[in-house]
Amino acid sequence: ADEFIHANACNRLTVIAEQIQYLQEKARKVLEEAKRDADLHHVACNIVKKPGTVYFMYRRDSGQKYFSILSPKEWGPNHPHEFLGAYKLQHDMSWTPYEEIEKRDSEVGLINKLLTQQQTLPHSTEPNFHGLEPMILPADKNSLKDSNVS
Protein backbone atom coordinates (compact mmCIF):
# COMPACT_ATOMS: atom_id res chain seq x y z
CA ALA A 1 0.00 0.00 0.00
CA ASP A 2 2.87 2.40 0.77
CA GLU A 3 4.34 1.93 -2.71
CA PHE A 4 0.94 2.56 -4.31
CA ILE A 5 0.41 5.73 -2.26
CA HIS A 6 3.93 6.93 -3.12
CA ALA A 7 3.43 6.24 -6.85
CA ASN A 8 0.03 7.94 -6.81
CA ALA A 9 1.45 11.02 -5.09
CA CYS A 10 4.37 11.14 -7.56
CA ASN A 11 1.98 10.94 -10.52
CA ARG A 12 -0.21 13.72 -9.16
CA LEU A 13 2.83 15.91 -8.40
CA THR A 14 4.12 15.30 -11.92
CA VAL A 15 0.85 16.61 -13.34
CA ILE A 16 1.08 19.68 -11.08
CA ALA A 17 4.71 20.26 -12.15
CA GLU A 18 3.66 20.14 -15.82
CA GLN A 19 0.85 22.62 -15.11
CA ILE A 20 3.32 24.93 -13.36
CA GLN A 21 5.66 24.80 -16.36
CA TYR A 22 2.74 25.54 -18.69
CA LEU A 23 1.63 28.51 -16.58
CA GLN A 24 5.20 29.82 -16.34
CA GLU A 25 5.45 29.72 -20.14
CA LYS A 26 2.11 31.54 -20.45
CA ALA A 27 3.26 34.17 -17.93
CA ARG A 28 6.52 34.65 -19.85
CA LYS A 29 4.56 35.14 -23.07
CA VAL A 30 2.22 37.68 -21.41
CA LEU A 31 5.23 39.67 -20.16
CA GLU A 32 6.89 39.59 -23.60
CA GLU A 33 3.70 40.79 -25.28
CA ALA A 34 3.24 43.55 -22.69
CA LYS A 35 6.79 44.78 -23.33
CA ARG A 36 6.25 44.65 -27.10
CA ASP A 37 2.96 46.55 -26.76
CA ALA A 38 4.56 49.22 -24.56
CA ASP A 39 7.48 49.58 -26.99
CA LEU A 40 5.09 49.92 -29.94
CA HIS A 41 3.02 52.57 -28.14
CA HIS A 42 6.20 54.64 -27.86
CA VAL A 43 6.91 54.53 -31.62
CA ALA A 44 6.46 57.94 -33.24
CA CYS A 45 3.12 58.41 -34.99
CA ASN A 46 1.83 61.68 -36.46
CA ILE A 47 -1.75 60.49 -36.70
CA VAL A 48 -4.33 59.57 -34.08
CA LYS A 49 -4.13 55.80 -33.62
CA LYS A 50 -7.50 54.08 -33.95
CA PRO A 51 -8.20 50.52 -32.79
CA GLY A 52 -8.86 48.11 -35.64
CA THR A 53 -6.32 49.79 -37.94
CA VAL A 54 -3.14 48.21 -39.31
CA TYR A 55 -0.04 50.38 -38.94
CA PHE A 56 3.25 49.93 -40.79
CA MET A 57 6.48 50.58 -38.93
CA TYR A 58 9.53 52.06 -40.64
CA ARG A 59 12.99 53.21 -39.52
CA ARG A 60 14.44 56.51 -40.68
CA ASP A 61 18.15 56.83 -41.50
CA SER A 62 18.55 58.50 -38.10
CA GLY A 63 17.34 55.26 -36.46
CA GLN A 64 13.99 56.70 -35.35
CA LYS A 65 11.08 54.30 -35.75
CA TYR A 66 7.69 55.59 -36.84
CA PHE A 67 4.24 54.30 -37.79
CA SER A 68 2.55 55.03 -41.08
CA ILE A 69 -0.79 53.98 -42.55
CA LEU A 70 0.96 53.42 -45.89
CA SER A 71 2.16 49.90 -46.61
CA PRO A 72 5.41 49.26 -48.47
CA LYS A 73 3.30 48.31 -51.51
CA GLU A 74 1.50 51.68 -51.37
CA TRP A 75 4.85 53.50 -51.15
CA GLY A 76 5.93 51.69 -54.32
CA PRO A 77 9.55 51.01 -55.20
CA ASN A 78 10.66 54.38 -53.84
CA HIS A 79 9.67 53.97 -50.18
CA PRO A 80 12.04 56.23 -48.27
CA HIS A 81 12.75 54.15 -45.17
CA GLU A 82 13.40 50.60 -44.03
CA PHE A 83 10.20 48.62 -43.41
CA LEU A 84 10.26 46.89 -39.99
CA GLY A 85 6.83 45.29 -39.74
CA ALA A 86 3.08 45.76 -39.59
CA TYR A 87 0.81 45.61 -36.55
CA LYS A 88 -2.90 45.90 -35.91
CA LEU A 89 -3.98 48.00 -32.95
CA GLN A 90 -6.62 46.02 -31.07
CA HIS A 91 -9.54 47.49 -29.13
CA ASP A 92 -7.82 46.59 -25.85
CA MET A 93 -4.88 48.73 -27.08
CA SER A 94 -2.63 45.69 -27.57
CA TRP A 95 -0.80 45.12 -30.85
CA THR A 96 -1.04 42.06 -33.08
CA PRO A 97 1.78 41.32 -35.54
CA TYR A 98 0.53 41.25 -39.13
CA GLU A 99 1.11 37.51 -39.57
CA GLU A 100 -1.11 36.78 -36.53
CA ILE A 101 -4.01 39.13 -37.39
CA GLU A 102 -6.21 36.51 -39.08
CA LYS A 103 -5.85 34.08 -36.16
CA ARG A 104 -6.52 36.81 -33.58
CA ASP A 105 -9.54 38.13 -35.47
CA SER A 106 -11.07 34.64 -35.64
CA GLU A 107 -10.48 34.14 -31.89
CA VAL A 108 -12.10 37.49 -31.09
CA GLY A 109 -15.00 36.63 -33.43
CA LEU A 110 -15.60 33.33 -31.65
CA ILE A 111 -15.49 35.00 -28.23
CA ASN A 112 -17.91 37.71 -29.38
CA LYS A 113 -20.25 35.04 -30.78
CA LEU A 114 -20.20 33.16 -27.48
CA LEU A 115 -20.83 36.34 -25.51
CA THR A 116 -23.72 37.33 -27.78
CA GLN A 117 -25.30 33.89 -27.48
CA GLN A 118 -24.94 33.94 -23.70
CA GLN A 119 -26.62 37.35 -23.47
CA THR A 120 -29.63 36.31 -25.57
CA LEU A 121 -30.39 33.17 -23.57
CA PRO A 122 -32.71 33.14 -20.56
CA HIS A 123 -31.09 32.95 -17.13
CA SER A 124 -30.02 29.43 -16.26
CA THR A 125 -28.16 27.84 -13.37
CA GLU A 126 -26.71 25.22 -15.74
CA PRO A 127 -23.66 25.85 -17.95
CA ASN A 128 -24.48 26.77 -21.54
CA PHE A 129 -22.35 25.24 -24.28
CA HIS A 130 -24.75 26.11 -27.11
CA GLY A 131 -22.90 26.47 -30.41
CA LEU A 132 -19.79 24.61 -29.35
CA GLU A 133 -18.67 21.46 -31.11
CA PRO A 134 -19.69 18.31 -29.20
CA MET A 135 -16.93 16.42 -27.47
CA ILE A 136 -16.27 12.81 -28.34
CA LEU A 137 -16.62 10.94 -25.08
CA PRO A 138 -15.14 7.52 -24.37
CA ALA A 139 -17.50 4.59 -24.70
CA ASP A 140 -19.36 3.69 -21.54
CA LYS A 141 -19.44 0.18 -20.07
CA ASN A 142 -22.84 -0.61 -21.60
CA SER A 143 -21.70 0.11 -25.15
CA LEU A 144 -18.77 -2.27 -24.66
CA LYS A 145 -21.22 -5.08 -23.90
CA ASP A 146 -22.91 -4.55 -27.26
CA SER A 147 -19.70 -4.75 -29.28
CA ASN A 148 -18.41 -8.00 -30.70
CA VAL A 149 -15.33 -8.27 -28.50
CA SER A 150 -14.13 -11.83 -28.06
C-alpha positions as CSV (number, residue, x, y, z in Angstrom):
1,A,0.0,0.0,0.0
2,D,2.9,2.4,0.8
3,E,4.3,1.9,-2.7
4,F,0.9,2.6,-4.3
5,I,0.4,5.7,-2.3
6,H,3.9,6.9,-3.1
7,A,3.4,6.2,-6.9
8,N,0.0,7.9,-6.8
9,A,1.5,11.0,-5.1
10,C,4.4,11.1,-7.6
11,N,2.0,10.9,-10.5
12,R,-0.2,13.7,-9.2
13,L,2.8,15.9,-8.4
14,T,4.1,15.3,-11.9
15,V,0.8,16.6,-13.3
16,I,1.1,19.7,-11.1
17,A,4.7,20.3,-12.1
18,E,3.7,20.1,-15.8
19,Q,0.9,22.6,-15.1
20,I,3.3,24.9,-13.4
21,Q,5.7,24.8,-16.4
22,Y,2.7,25.5,-18.7
23,L,1.6,28.5,-16.6
24,Q,5.2,29.8,-16.3
25,E,5.5,29.7,-20.1
26,K,2.1,31.5,-20.4
27,A,3.3,34.2,-17.9
28,R,6.5,34.7,-19.9
29,K,4.6,35.1,-23.1
30,V,2.2,37.7,-21.4
31,L,5.2,39.7,-20.2
32,E,6.9,39.6,-23.6
33,E,3.7,40.8,-25.3
34,A,3.2,43.5,-22.7
35,K,6.8,44.8,-23.3
36,R,6.3,44.6,-27.1
37,D,3.0,46.6,-26.8
38,A,4.6,49.2,-24.6
39,D,7.5,49.6,-27.0
40,L,5.1,49.9,-29.9
41,H,3.0,52.6,-28.1
42,H,6.2,54.6,-27.9
43,V,6.9,54.5,-31.6
44,A,6.5,57.9,-33.2
45,C,3.1,58.4,-35.0
46,N,1.8,61.7,-36.5
47,I,-1.7,60.5,-36.7
48,V,-4.3,59.6,-34.1
49,K,-4.1,55.8,-33.6
50,K,-7.5,54.1,-33.9
51,P,-8.2,50.5,-32.8
52,G,-8.9,48.1,-35.6
53,T,-6.3,49.8,-37.9
54,V,-3.1,48.2,-39.3
55,Y,0.0,50.4,-38.9
56,F,3.3,49.9,-40.8
57,M,6.5,50.6,-38.9
58,Y,9.5,52.1,-40.6
59,R,13.0,53.2,-39.5
60,R,14.4,56.5,-40.7
61,D,18.2,56.8,-41.5
62,S,18.5,58.5,-38.1
63,G,17.3,55.3,-36.5
64,Q,14.0,56.7,-35.3
65,K,11.1,54.3,-35.8
66,Y,7.7,55.6,-36.8
67,F,4.2,54.3,-37.8
68,S,2.5,55.0,-41.1
69,I,-0.8,54.0,-42.5
70,L,1.0,53.4,-45.9
71,S,2.2,49.9,-46.6
72,P,5.4,49.3,-48.5
73,K,3.3,48.3,-51.5
74,E,1.5,51.7,-51.4
75,W,4.8,53.5,-51.1
76,G,5.9,51.7,-54.3
77,P,9.6,51.0,-55.2
78,N,10.7,54.4,-53.8
79,H,9.7,54.0,-50.2
80,P,12.0,56.2,-48.3
81,H,12.7,54.2,-45.2
82,E,13.4,50.6,-44.0
83,F,10.2,48.6,-43.4
84,L,10.3,46.9,-40.0
85,G,6.8,45.3,-39.7
86,A,3.1,45.8,-39.6
87,Y,0.8,45.6,-36.5
88,K,-2.9,45.9,-35.9
89,L,-4.0,48.0,-32.9
90,Q,-6.6,46.0,-31.1
91,H,-9.5,47.5,-29.1
92,D,-7.8,46.6,-25.9
93,M,-4.9,48.7,-27.1
94,S,-2.6,45.7,-27.6
95,W,-0.8,45.1,-30.8
96,T,-1.0,42.1,-33.1
97,P,1.8,41.3,-35.5
98,Y,0.5,41.2,-39.1
99,E,1.1,37.5,-39.6
100,E,-1.1,36.8,-36.5
101,I,-4.0,39.1,-37.4
102,E,-6.2,36.5,-39.1
103,K,-5.8,34.1,-36.2
104,R,-6.5,36.8,-33.6
105,D,-9.5,38.1,-35.5
106,S,-11.1,34.6,-35.6
107,E,-10.5,34.1,-31.9
108,V,-12.1,37.5,-31.1
109,G,-15.0,36.6,-33.4
110,L,-15.6,33.3,-31.6
111,I,-15.5,35.0,-28.2
112,N,-17.9,37.7,-29.4
113,K,-20.2,35.0,-30.8
114,L,-20.2,33.2,-27.5
115,L,-20.8,36.3,-25.5
116,T,-23.7,37.3,-27.8
117,Q,-25.3,33.9,-27.5
118,Q,-24.9,33.9,-23.7
119,Q,-26.6,37.3,-23.5
120,T,-29.6,36.3,-25.6
121,L,-30.4,33.2,-23.6
122,P,-32.7,33.1,-20.6
123,H,-31.1,33.0,-17.1
124,S,-30.0,29.4,-16.3
125,T,-28.2,27.8,-13.4
126,E,-26.7,25.2,-15.7
127,P,-23.7,25.9,-18.0
128,N,-24.5,26.8,-21.5
129,F,-22.4,25.2,-24.3
130,H,-24.7,26.1,-27.1
131,G,-22.9,26.5,-30.4
132,L,-19.8,24.6,-29.3
133,E,-18.7,21.5,-31.1
134,P,-19.7,18.3,-29.2
135,M,-16.9,16.4,-27.5
136,I,-16.3,12.8,-28.3
137,L,-16.6,10.9,-25.1
138,P,-15.1,7.5,-24.4
139,A,-17.5,4.6,-24.7
140,D,-19.4,3.7,-21.5
141,K,-19.4,0.2,-20.1
142,N,-22.8,-0.6,-21.6
143,S,-21.7,0.1,-25.2
144,L,-18.8,-2.3,-24.7
145,K,-21.2,-5.1,-23.9
146,D,-22.9,-4.5,-27.3
147,S,-19.7,-4.7,-29.3
148,N,-18.4,-8.0,-30.7
149,V,-15.3,-8.3,-28.5
150,S,-14.1,-11.8,-28.1
